[in-house]
Amino acid sequence: MHSLKVIWAIFVKDIKVEWRSRETLASMSLFGLLIVFLFNFGFEPAREETLRLLPGLLWIAFAFTGILGFNRSFAGERENQCLEGLSLAPVDPGAIYLGKVLANLFFLIVAEAVIVFATSLWYNFSFLPSLSWFSCVLFLGTLGYVAIGTIFAAVAANTRMREVMLPVLQFPVAVPVFVGAIEATNGALKGDAPGDYASWVKLLAGFSVVFLVLSFLLFEYVLEE
Amino acid sequence: MPRETPHGKAGLELREVSKFFGDLEALKKIRLRIEPGDSLLLYGPNGAGKTTLLRVLATLSRPSEGQVLFGGEDIYRNAARTKAAIGFVSHATFLYGELTAFENLEFVGTLFRLDNLEKKVRDVLDRFGLGGRAKVPVRELSRGFQQRVSLARAFLHDPDFLLLDEPFTGLDAQAAKNLAGLLRELPEQGKTLVFSTHDFEQGAAVARRLVVLEEGTVRYDGELSSARLEALGIGR
């Protein structure tokens, strides 16, 4: 029960910090928007090409947007060594991890919503017919990505070249999430029957659970000097 | 079960503790017992190992060799119990700049499961003369006031052990005097104080026991009043 309070307290703290600094969400959204805008400007895809390109394009935008968010998430904890301050508290280190996951998930989903909305305008593409399954895939893919990104951002936070280290450490591990998310997004946007891409959705769900549990258990060692 | 002293509180003990940073041996087989009610000044030149020793006691840094015991039990066997009993002030403030002093302490209090949190936060803010600045974001406070919030953070959960690394840093004369008075009262309240300072006079006005560290080893451990300061290279 106390762990739930800790998770919530860390989430609320991160939201308050972001509300006052307005650094993370703005930079994440702008970066994602820039990617989808430049892609549209460079390729000017026709309607049928859009459907083929969109899943990959969206997840490229989400991947780079996420990197920015994860880095910012622990930049705040590095300042005044707040992460050490957190580890002084008599709480389960896994709860600290889950609190950071919840905050990162919130920020990335908000940024993704902005990117998806802008994409629908610039590419003249309606997500409404497939919104429920698309949202489900988006959530699971984002959860898996955030589960990985949060623990690797915490690891990278203690290294000298942290901005470079994070993508180097994280992207190879996140490949299954992106493959699964792109395939499932493709199926959802094309309006395929959910059964056709259910295996990819299961992969995303399984990967998310495995990484959340592993990271929850290992976060204690990440916090150590 | 952790072993407790006749005072009813557990003590801290370092057994042959060494700490390496690469090839550098910051602590060399340190043996030290800290009893409940101790008021201990850690003194020594830069690089003597004072900060490392305090970080090891605070569970922030695991010893490379040896053991740290709390009530006779390894501190990592029940780390949560040890952490709940310790208040730590470091060179860094551990504070979120965007949050106010009140919000920072409220957040920490939630992590420490404190009841009547709002009252406790207000009390500790008043204790450190921060009542009027409770709603100011920490980023906008001066270094001295940030240090006070950092001290308030360490005192908030009423810990039995206070480990303070250079607690007087940034404080003006009046605030330093108030803090010294507060620290002097701690042993009478059954609290244990371990602190470091570069200002020996300031430290000696508070502590009863002196531990002099030099190049990671204990050069002197005993009553401050009976220490031969000149022999230790400490000019008064």
Interface residues (C-beta under 8 A of the other chain):
Chain A: H2 K5 V6 A9 K13 K16 V17 R20 S21 G76 E79 N80 Q81 C82 E84 G85 L86 S87 L88 A89 P90 V91 D92 E224 E225
Chain B: R55 A58 T59 L60 S61 R62 A79 A80 R81 K83 A84 I86 F88 S90 A92 T93 F94 L95 Y96 G97 E98 L99 E103 F107 V108 T110 L111 F112 R113 P137 R153
